[in-house]
Amino acid sequence: MPLEHALPDSLRVERRGDVALLTLSRPHKRNALDDVTVLAIGRFFETPPSWARAVVLEPEGDHFSAGLDLSELGERDAVAGLHHSRMWHSAFERIESGPLPVVAVLRGAVVGGGLELACAAHVRVAERSAFYALPEGQRGLFVGGGASVRVPKLIGVHRMLDMMLTGRVLTAEEGERAGLSQYLADDGQGTAMALELAARAAANSPITNYAVLQALPRIAAANPQEGFFLESLMTAVAQSSAEAKERMRDFLEGRAAKVAASGTEGGSR
């Protein structure tokens, strides 16, 4: 059975060339995340379509995600709460550490668990309607879908403290300056920009994308000497591939575009 047939109604997937367009489809709930949706997201990224070389994650409607569907917030003891949180961790880890570059389109509410989902993507395009919040502090809760790990890496611990302690809401522009998104787009233009970015990533050598997605985070987290050694190993592996050699020949012989001011194409060092 094709994967798209196994998805719940809250998710749908379309093929756009080499890019899978995965849509959160609970607009009546501002795309709030229930367990069925979170588990399906995990399954999708664990075994993405064989034809896909990148993924765009977009919302249907005016909001990326308003967070946890509060109808899911039943009475849980500590053990059940632990396992529920770890289920979210597992699903979102498959996005961040999976085999494909993931570009998220952010608009409207990117709140609580919605921000946790967004931060698991590799590239984030925010439309100007986007706003960010972590309201768990005002609700007697604590984040449970990975925010305490991923958000401080993007914006710093003290900005996250501010958001949780005071309920501060960041606009799209503030979020981009802080590091929650890498791109800003006009309202309604985010998906087109994300598809263009994903298509660029999909055109890379698979071994290069593997190195960027799998090795780069580990190198960044290592101490400098280990990081330098891991970098040497990864560059040796990448440049030894037949595709890398062909691409370098194309560059040296003038068949590949050089780096331009727009930063859209070019060769390597």
C-alpha positions in Angstrom: 0.0 0.0 0.0 1.5 3.4 -0.9 2.4 5.4 2.1 0.1 8.3 1.2 -2.9 5.9 1.5 -1.8 5.0 5.0 -1.8 8.6 6.3 -4.6 9.8 8.5 -6.9 12.6 7.4 -4.8 15.1 9.2 -1.9 14.6 6.8 -1.6 14.4 3.0 1.3 14.2 0.7 1.8 15.3 -2.9 4.7 14.8 -5.3 6.4 17.9 -6.7 9.2 16.5 -8.8 11.8 15.2 -6.3 10.1 17.0 -3.4 7.4 15.5 -1.2 4.9 18.2 -0.1 3.6 17.0 3.3 0.6 19.1 4.5 -0.8 19.4 8.0 -4.5 19.2 7.4 -6.5 20.1 10.5 -7.3 23.7 9.7 -10.5 23.6 11.9 -8.2 23.0 14.9 -5.5 25.5 13.8 -3.5 22.3 13.0 -3.3 21.4 16.6 -1.4 18.1 17.0 -3.1 15.0 18.2 -1.3 11.7 18.9 -2.6 10.2 15.6 -1.0 13.0 13.7 2.3 13.0 15.6 2.7 9.2 15.2 1.9 9.5 11.5 4.5 12.2 11.1 7.1 9.9 12.7 6.1 7.0 10.3 6.3 9.2 7.3 9.8 10.5 8.0 11.0 7.0 9.0 10.1 5.6 5.6 9.6 8.6 3.2 8.5 7.9 -0.4 11.3 6.3 -2.4 11.2 9.0 -5.0 11.6 11.9 -2.5 14.9 13.7 -2.1 13.6 16.5 0.1 10.4 17.4 2.0 8.4 20.5 2.4 6.2 20.6 5.5 3.4 23.1 5.1 0.1 23.8 6.9 -3.4 23.9 5.4 -5.1 27.1 6.4 -3.9 30.2 8.3 -1.9 28.5 11.0 1.1 26.2 11.1 0.2 24.6 14.4 -1.4 25.9 17.6 0.4 23.1 19.5 -0.9 20.1 21.4 -4.6 19.4 20.8 -5.9 20.0 24.3 -8.5 17.3 23.9 -5.5 14.9 24.1 -4.4 16.4 27.5 -6.2 13.9 29.7 -5.3 12.8 33.2 -1.9 11.1 33.1 0.3 9.9 35.8 4.0 10.6 35.7 4.9 7.4 33.8 2.2 8.0 31.2 3.4 11.6 30.8 7.0 10.5 30.4 6.1 8.0 27.6 3.8 10.6 25.9 6.7 13.1 25.8 9.1 10.5 24.5 6.7 9.6 21.7 6.8 13.2 20.5 10.6 13.1 20.8 10.8 10.0 18.7 8.6 11.3 16.0 10.4 14.7 15.7 13.8 13.1 15.8 12.9 11.2 12.6 12.5 14.6 11.0 15.7 16.2 12.3 17.9 13.1 11.9 16.2 11.5 8.9 17.7 11.0 5.5 16.0 14.0 3.7 16.3 17.8 4.0 13.1 19.2 5.4 11.9 22.8 4.8 9.0 24.0 7.0 6.5 26.7 5.9 5.4 28.8 9.0 2.4 31.0 9.0 0.0 32.2 11.7 0.3 30.4 15.1 3.6 28.5 15.6 2.9 27.8 19.2 3.9 25.3 21.8 4.1 21.9 20.2 3.8 23.6 16.8 7.1 25.4 17.5 8.6 22.1 18.6 7.6 20.5 15.3 9.0 23.5 13.3 12.3 23.5 15.1 12.9 19.8 14.0 13.0 20.9 10.4 16.3 21.9 8.8 15.2 25.1 7.1 12.2 27.3 8.1 10.4 29.8 5.9 8.2 32.2 7.9 5.4 34.1 6.3 4.9 37.6 7.8 1.7 36.4 9.6 3.7 33.9 11.7 4.0 34.4 15.4 5.8 32.3 18.0 4.9 31.5 21.6 5.6 28.9 24.4 2.5 29.3 26.6 3.2 26.2 28.7 4.5 28.4 31.5 1.2 30.2 31.9 -0.7 26.9 31.8 1.1 25.1 34.6 3.0 22.9 32.2 6.5 22.4 30.8 7.5 21.8 27.2 7.6 18.1 26.3 8.2 17.8 22.5 11.8 18.8 22.4 11.7 22.6 22.8 14.0 22.7 25.8 16.7 21.1 23.5 16.1 22.6 20.1 14.8 26.2 20.8 17.8 27.3 22.9 20.2 26.1 20.2 18.4 28.5 17.8 17.6 31.6 19.9 19.6 31.1 23.2 18.4 30.0 26.7 17.5 33.5 27.9 15.2 34.3 25.0 13.4 31.0 25.7 13.3 31.8 29.4 11.6 35.1 28.5 9.0 33.4 26.3 8.1 30.9 29.0 8.2 33.1 32.0 6.4 36.2 30.6 4.4 34.7 27.8 6.2 36.9 25.3 5.0 36.4 21.7 7.5 36.9 18.9 6.5 38.3 15.5 7.7 36.8 12.3 10.3 39.5 12.0 11.5 39.1 15.6 11.6 35.3 15.1 13.8 35.6 12.0 16.2 38.0 13.8 16.4 35.7 16.8 17.0 32.6 14.6 13.6 30.8 14.5 13.5 31.1 10.7 16.1 31.5 8.1 13.8 33.2 5.5 10.9 35.6 5.5 8.2 35.5 2.8 5.1 37.6 2.1 1.9 36.0 3.2 0.8 33.3 0.8 4.3 33.0 -0.8 5.9 30.7 1.8 5.2 27.4 0.1 6.5 28.5 -3.3 9.8 29.7 -1.6 10.0 26.5 0.4 9.5 24.3 -2.7 12.3 26.2 -4.5 14.7 25.8 -1.6 13.8 22.1 -1.2 14.4 21.6 -5.0 17.8 23.1 -4.6 18.6 20.7 -1.7 17.2 17.8 -3.7 19.6 18.5 -6.5 22.6 18.1 -4.3 24.7 15.0 -4.2 23.0 12.5 -1.8 26.3 11.9 0.0 26.7 15.7 0.5 23.2 15.9 1.9 24.0 12.9 4.1 27.1 14.7 5.5 25.2 17.9 6.1 22.3 16.2 7.9 24.1 13.5 9.8 27.7 14.6 10.3 27.4 18.4 10.6 25.3 18.4 13.8 27.6 15.9 15.4 30.7 17.9 14.4 29.2 21.1 15.8 28.5 19.3 19.1 31.9 17.8 19.4 35.0 19.3 21.0 37.1 21.1 18.4 39.8 18.4 18.0 37.2 15.7 17.5 35.2 18.0 15.2 38.2 18.6 13.0 38.9 14.9 12.8 35.3 14.0 12.0 35.3 16.7 9.3 38.3 15.2 7.7 36.8 11.8 7.6 33.5 13.1 6.1 35.2 15.2 3.5 37.3 12.2 2.4 34.2 10.1 2.0 32.2 12.8 0.2 34.9 13.7 -2.3 35.6 10.0 -3.1 32.2 9.4 -4.6 31.8 9.1 -8.4 29.2 11.8 -8.4 31.4 14.3 -6.5 34.2 13.7 -9.0 31.9 14.2 -11.9 30.5 17.4 -10.4 34.1 18.7 -9.8 35.1 18.0 -13.3 32.0 19.9 -14.6 33.0 22.9 -12.4 36.7 22.9 -13.4 35.8 22.6 -17.1 33.3 25.4 -16.9 30.1 23.4 -17.2 28.8 24.3 -13.7 27.6 27.7 -12.5 29.8 29.7 -10.3 28.7 31.3 -7.0 26.7 34.4 -7.8 25.6 37.3 -5.5 22.2 35.7 -5.1 23.9 32.6 -3.6 21.7 30.3 -5.5 24.3 28.2 -7.3 28.0 27.7 -7.5 31.0 25.4 -6.9 32.7 24.4 -3.7 36.0 25.6 -2.2 
